[in-house]
Amino acid sequence: MKEINPLSISSFYTETFFNEIKLGTATSFAYKYKDKKFLITNYHVAFGLNPENNILLNNKGAIPNKIIINYYTKDFILMYYTILFGDQQNPFKFIKIYSTIVDIAVFQLDDKFNGVCINEIENLFNFPKFETDIILHITEQLYVLGYPRSINIYNTPIWKRSSIASEPELDPNEIPYFYIDTTTREGMSGAPVIFYTENGNYKRSNGCQVLAGGNAYNLAGIYSGRDHNDESHIAQLGKVWKKELIEKIIEEKFINI
């Protein structure tokens, strides 16, 4: 395990099903908040609907009613976590902002889940450092940890390099997301997007420049696919929903109910 970056076991190979029919693959990750653990993926992955118009994504009209997560424990043991929807309402929660569906879906995990949450890597492995106070700037390099076209190496993700393509402090139409410049493929939806540095150089919100701070990372947000206007993939723009939306959904749909 010492030769594997712990962040590589924080991104989960994810399969969606209708009964026993496999619909597709995607990515998900776990997030710890107030001692509870939550699975994070996209709305369009968990519900099988385009969040912009709620049109079915599957060409045969199937909607997921089962999701299987392939994940590793902190001891690098491969395990599986199954979410069965059954006849009940979809257990994933989401929110809208100004009538726009945020393409993030959240599910509360139970004690059967023994995987690693992306924001507890430092506590479990001592490195890399989880630095929450990192200011991101345009052109900054980020990594999308996902499974393009189901490609994986022993159920660990591909680290797809990208750069911030729009000013991260400016929210398009007051919706908290930004664009990244990268070539991505199906299967990466729901992937965590992280800032990662090995030399420990980054800037904090107070203007302080950290130098040689060692391996550090921060969760920038969740990847949800290429921009809908980029149908021919000429611009190669991907959309990243900001990390604060994860806690907003948890607070509104799980904590304050």
C-alpha positions, 0 to 999 in steps of 0.5 A, spaced: 500 500 500 505 504 501 507 505 493 499 507 492 497 514 493 491 513 498 487 518 494 486 512 488 482 508 493 477 514 494 474 514 487 470 508 486 468 504 480 460 504 480 455 500 476 448 502 474 443 496 473 435 496 472 434 489 475 440 485 473 441 489 466 447 493 466 446 500 464 452 503 464 458 505 469 460 511 472 464 514 478 463 515 485 466 517 492 465 517 499 464 524 503 464 524 511 460 530 514 459 530 522 461 523 523 456 520 518 458 518 511 455 519 504 456 517 497 457 522 492 455 521 484 451 525 479 444 526 479 444 523 472 448 517 474 443 515 480 436 517 476 438 516 469 435 523 467 438 529 464 438 534 469 437 539 464 430 537 461 429 530 465 429 526 459 431 519 460 438 518 458 438 510 456 435 509 449 431 503 452 427 507 457 430 504 463 432 507 469 437 505 475 434 501 480 440 498 483 447 501 484 454 497 485 460 500 488 466 497 488 471 500 493 477 498 497 478 498 505 484 502 508 487 495 508 486 495 500 481 489 501 476 490 495 469 490 497 462 491 494 456 496 496 450 495 493 444 500 493 437 497 492 432 502 490 426 496 490 419 499 490 421 505 494 423 512 492 430 513 489 434 514 496 439 519 493 437 526 494 439 532 490 437 540 490 435 545 485 438 552 485 433 557 481 429 551 478 436 548 476 437 541 478 444 541 481 447 535 478 450 531 484 446 526 488 447 524 495 446 517 499 447 516 506 451 510 507 450 505 513 455 501 517 456 496 511 460 501 508 468 500 510 471 504 505 475 511 505 472 518 505 476 522 500 476 528 506 479 523 511 485 520 507 490 524 512 487 521 518 487 514 516 494 514 512 498 521 515 499 523 507 497 527 503 495 533 507 488 535 506 488 542 506 481 545 505 484 553 505 487 552 498 485 558 493 484 556 486 486 560 480 484 560 473 489 555 469 491 551 475 492 544 474 487 539 477 485 532 476 479 528 475 479 521 478 475 517 474 473 511 470 473 513 462 470 508 458 470 503 464 478 503 464 481 501 471 487 498 474 485 493 479 479 498 481 483 504 481 481 510 477 485 514 472 488 520 474 486 525 468 489 531 468 485 538 467 486 545 468 481 550 470 478 554 464 473 559 467 474 564 473 473 559 479 470 565 483 465 567 478 459 562 478 455 562 471 448 565 472 449 564 480 450 557 479 456 554 483 460 550 478 466 552 473 469 549 467 475 545 466 479 544 460 480 536 459 478 531 454 474 526 458 469 520 456 463 517 459 464 513 465 468 519 469 461 522 471 461 523 478 468 523 479 472 527 484 476 533 482 482 535 486 487 539 487 494 535 488 501 538 489 507 534 491 512 540 492 507 543 497 506 549 493 499 553 494 496 559 496 491 560 502 485 565 502 489 570 507 494 571 501 499 566 504 504 562 499 505 556 502 512 553 499 515 546 500 509 544 504 509 537 502 504 532 499 497 536 499 490 536 496 484 539 496 477 537 493 475 542 488 468 539 486 465 533 482 465 532 475 459 531 471 461 531 464 462 535 458 458 541 457 452 540 453 453 546 448 460 542 446 456 536 442 462 535 437 467 536 443 471 541 440 471 546 446 473 539 450 470 543 456 468 539 462 463 542 468 465 541 475 460 543 481 463 546 487 465 542 493 460 546 498 454 544 494 455 537 497 455 539 504 449 544 502 445 537 500 447 534 506 445 539 511 438 540 507 436 533 505 439 529 511 441 533 517 436 538 518 430 534 517 
